[in-house]
Amino acid sequence: MSTLPAALNLIPHYTRLEANGDGAAFDISASATRTFLCRLTVTGQVEQESLDVSIWGSADGETWSKKPLLMLPQQFYKGTTKMILDLSLRPETRFIRSRWELFRWGRVAPMPMFVAGLELEEIPPMSRETPTTRIALATK
C-alpha cells in the first residue's frame, strides 16, 4: 500500500495567481484518516481584489464534484488561514484538487494578482492510549 506524502501542495508555495484556475489532482486513497489541515498562505497581493480558494473532489480524477468539498474564507490581504477538510464520511472521494477565482475592482490596473500557496497535511489518528484530562469549569 502506498503512503501519502507528508504535505500535499495543492497550490505550490509562492505561486503567482493572475487568472482563475485549477490545481493538479492528488490521489488521497492512501490516507489513513482522510482528514487534513488546510493552510492557505497569501504572501503577495495588490489592492482592491479578492481571492476565493476551494477544494474539489472526484472518484476517478476526471469528473469533479458539482460543489466544492471545502470553501476557504475569501482573502483580501496577506496572511494565513487554516481550516479542516474531513473526508472520513466520503469514501467515494479518491482525488482532490484546488480551484481559485480572482476578483478585481476599482480604477487601477485591471489585472488581479495574488502570490499564494495551499498546503494540506494529514491529521494523524489519535491514539487510544493518549491520556485525556477533563477541564474543570469554574463556577461562581
SVG drawing of the C-alpha trace seen along z (x, -y; Angstrom):
<svg xmlns="http://www.w3.org/2000/svg" viewBox="-23 -54 30 56">
<polyline fill="none" stroke="black" stroke-width="0.4" points="0.0,0.0 1.4,-3.4 1.7,-6.2 0.7,-9.8 3.4,-12.5 3.9,-14.5 2.2,-17.5 0.1,-18.0 0.8,-21.3 -2.5,-21.9 -1.2,-25.3 2.7,-25.3 4.1,-28.0 4.7,-31.4 2.6,-30.6 1.7,-33.8 -2.1,-33.7 -3.2,-36.1 -6.3,-34.3 -8.9,-31.8 -7.6,-28.2 -7.5,-24.7 -4.6,-22.9 -3.3,-19.4 -5.2,-16.3 -3.9,-14.4 -4.7,-10.8 -5.7,-10.6 -6.7,-6.9 -3.7,-6.1 -4.8,-8.4 -5.4,-6.7 -7.6,-9.3 -8.9,-11.2 -8.7,-14.3 -6.4,-17.2 -5.3,-20.6 -5.5,-23.1 -3.2,-26.1 -3.8,-28.9 -0.9,-31.4 -1.1,-34.7 2.3,-36.3 1.6,-38.9 -1.4,-40.9 -2.4,-44.2 -5.2,-46.4 -8.9,-46.2 -9.0,-42.5 -10.1,-39.2 -9.2,-35.5 -11.6,-32.6 -10.0,-29.2 -11.9,-25.9 -11.2,-22.2 -13.0,-19.8 -13.3,-16.0 -13.5,-13.2 -13.9,-9.4 -11.8,-8.9 -9.7,-12.1 -11.6,-13.1 -15.2,-14.0 -15.2,-16.6 -18.0,-17.3 -20.7,-19.8 -20.0,-21.6 -16.7,-22.2 -15.8,-19.9 -14.4,-23.0 -14.5,-26.8 -11.8,-28.7 -12.7,-32.2 -12.3,-34.9 -8.9,-36.6 -8.1,-40.3 -4.7,-40.6 -1.5,-38.8 -1.8,-36.2 -2.5,-32.6 -5.9,-30.9 -6.4,-27.4 -9.3,-25.0 -10.0,-21.3 -11.1,-19.1 -12.7,-16.0 -13.4,-13.3 -13.8,-10.4 -17.5,-10.1 -16.9,-10.5 -15.1,-7.2 -16.0,-7.8 -13.7,-10.8 -10.3,-9.4 -8.9,-12.6 -8.8,-16.3 -7.7,-19.5 -7.8,-23.2 -9.6,-25.9 -9.1,-29.6 -11.0,-32.6 -9.7,-36.2 -11.9,-39.3 -10.7,-42.8 -12.5,-46.1 -11.6,-49.8 -9.9,-52.0 -6.3,-50.9 -4.5,-48.2 -7.2,-45.7 -5.2,-42.5 -5.7,-40.8 -2.6,-39.2 -2.0,-37.2 1.0,-35.2 -0.2,-32.2 0.1,-28.6 -2.3,-25.9 -0.8,-23.1 -2.6,-20.1 -1.2,-18.0 -2.9,-14.7 -4.1,-14.8 -2.8,-11.6 -5.2,-9.2 -5.5,-9.7 -4.1,-7.0 -6.4,-5.2 -3.6,-5.4 -3.5,-9.2 -4.4,-10.4 -7.2,-12.9 -7.9,-15.4 -11.2,-16.9 -11.4,-20.7 -12.8,-21.8 -15.3,-24.6 -15.1,-27.4 -18.4,-28.1 -19.4,-31.3"/>
</svg>
